[in-house]
Amino acid sequence: MEVIIRPNTEVATELASQLIAEKISQKPFLCLGLATGRTMEKVYNKLVNLHKSGALDFSLVRTYNLDEYIGLSPDDPNSYRHYMNEHLFNKINIDLRNTHLPMGMADNLEDECHLYEESIKNNGGIDLQLLGIGRSGHIGFNEPLSALQSRTRDKALTPVTVAQNSPMFDPPESMPKRAITMGVGTILEADQIIMLVTGKEKAGILAKAIEGPISSMISATALQLHPKCTIIIDEDAAADLQCCDYYKWIFDNEPKWEPYR
């Protein structure tokens, strides 16, 4: 695990976006794992701008999103399919047939989860997975007590997650209480991982995820097991880290620093 602390949200987001763009440029048919949320909107905006400038081609890229709410149709304004179309897919030259999200309206959720796993496998696995972190410490919707070897499945959301996300629904109480999510084990099978975290409100849970013991109660701690995981954060998100100065020293004193070694 590498922890990179940048001065502010803008610089942290820029670095994450550049690393993703570099991977796409190196491997045009990249299989890219995607996340949603306010932090990711800034990443997607930068990727869209790179595409519009002619610097980034998405025509061969394949994507898999982490999760989707159960009970929402793809055209529901609060679905993650709608989010991805609005913030990224409809603004770049990606083939929508190569963009994948779990189907929250599936008649048989167990079959849908199995098919999602199979689709990832049939596409050669995820090359690069983009992650954020929830206030309960989840990656995807892997809430507390998610097994570290879990696969894509139906998961109940915690009150913390519902409180965090429900203001985006109108009315807030209409937010689904369950979602389909990639499992922790599914995420850990990605060849490379980038987690982007910004803001002081994430500092406490981020410190537990990076420096605390590995626990199913905080699924993000499982990233400590991944050999190619880079965590990019701003100064506010780094506020509770015990080894903050050490992480900065590594980045500042490695003239040949590369994101994955």
Buried (B, 14 or more C-beta within 10 A) or exposed (E): BBBBBBEEBEBBBBBBBBBBBEBBEEBEEBBBBBBBBEBBBBBBBBBBEBBEEEEBBBEBBBBBBBBBBBBBEBEBEBBBBBBBBEBBBEBBEBEEEBBBBBBBBBEEBEEBBBBBBEEBEEBEBBBBBBBBBBBBBBBBBBBBEBBBEBBBBBBEBBEBBBBBBBEEBEEEEEBBBBBBBBBBBBBBBBBBBBBBBBBEEBBBBBBBBBBBEBBBBBBBBBBBEBEBBBBBBBBBBBBBBEBBEEBBEBEEEEEEEEBBE
